């Protein structure tokens, strides 16, 4: 299943800059199928898409994201993405 993870950052740019390398490394090293992701140009958040076996599996991957663990997200959505 294709997953979309959309997130909006809290207004804590210094903390975000500190954790961003761990966040990027975490997602790259998972080796997920069809992974594509990155920040918005204004750094207000980002978007990641990837393959997962189930929505609960995807939600666990997001829960383990350093941005989530460090409470740096104002909002986040994890959705199955029905694209062709």
C-alpha positions as CSV (number, residue, x, y, z in Angstrom):
1,X,0.0,0.0,0.0
2,X,1.2,3.5,-0.8
3,X,1.4,5.8,2.2
4,X,1.5,9.6,2.4
5,X,2.9,11.3,5.5
6,X,2.3,15.0,5.5
7,X,3.6,17.1,8.4
8,X,3.7,20.7,9.6
9,X,6.5,21.9,11.9
10,X,6.2,23.7,15.2
11,X,7.8,27.2,15.2
12,X,11.0,26.0,16.7
13,X,13.6,26.5,13.9
14,X,16.7,26.0,16.1
15,X,15.4,22.6,17.4
16,X,14.3,21.6,14.0
17,X,17.7,22.3,12.5
18,X,19.3,20.2,15.3
19,X,17.0,17.2,14.7
20,X,16.6,17.4,10.9
21,X,19.8,15.3,10.1
22,X,18.5,12.5,12.3
23,X,15.1,12.7,10.7
24,X,16.6,12.5,7.2
25,X,18.9,9.6,8.1
26,X,16.1,7.7,9.8
27,X,13.9,7.8,6.6
28,X,16.8,7.0,4.2
29,X,18.1,4.1,6.2
30,X,14.6,2.4,6.5
31,X,15.1,1.3,2.8
32,X,11.3,1.6,2.1
33,X,10.0,0.8,-1.3
34,X,9.0,3.8,-3.4
35,X,10.4,6.2,-0.8
36,X,10.3,9.9,-1.8
37,X,10.3,12.8,0.6
38,X,11.6,16.1,1.6
39,X,10.9,19.5,3.2
40,X,8.7,22.2,1.7
41,X,10.8,25.1,0.3
42,X,9.8,27.4,3.2
43,X,10.7,24.6,5.7
44,X,7.3,24.8,7.3
45,X,6.9,21.0,7.0
46,X,7.3,18.2,4.6
47,X,5.9,15.3,2.7
48,X,7.0,11.7,2.5
49,X,5.6,8.8,0.5
50,X,6.5,5.2,0.8
51,X,5.3,1.6,0.6
52,X,4.1,-0.2,3.7
53,X,2.3,-3.5,4.4
54,X,-0.5,-1.8,6.4
55,X,-1.6,1.5,7.8
56,X,-0.6,0.5,11.4
57,X,2.9,-0.4,10.2
58,X,3.1,3.0,8.5
59,X,1.9,4.8,11.6
60,X,4.6,3.0,13.7
61,X,7.3,4.2,11.2
62,X,6.0,7.7,11.6
63,X,5.8,7.4,15.4
64,X,9.5,6.5,15.4
65,X,10.4,9.5,13.3
66,X,12.9,11.8,15.3
67,X,10.6,14.8,14.5
68,X,7.7,13.0,16.3
69,X,9.9,11.7,19.1
70,X,11.2,15.2,19.8
71,X,7.7,16.7,19.6
72,X,8.6,19.0,16.7
73,X,5.4,18.6,14.7
74,X,2.4,20.9,15.0
75,X,0.3,18.5,12.9
76,X,0.8,15.3,11.0
77,X,-1.3,13.0,8.8
78,X,-0.6,9.4,7.7
79,X,-3.0,8.3,5.0
80,X,-3.2,5.5,2.4
81,X,-2.7,7.1,-1.0
82,X,-4.7,5.6,-3.8
83,X,-2.7,6.6,-6.9
84,X,-2.4,4.7,-10.1
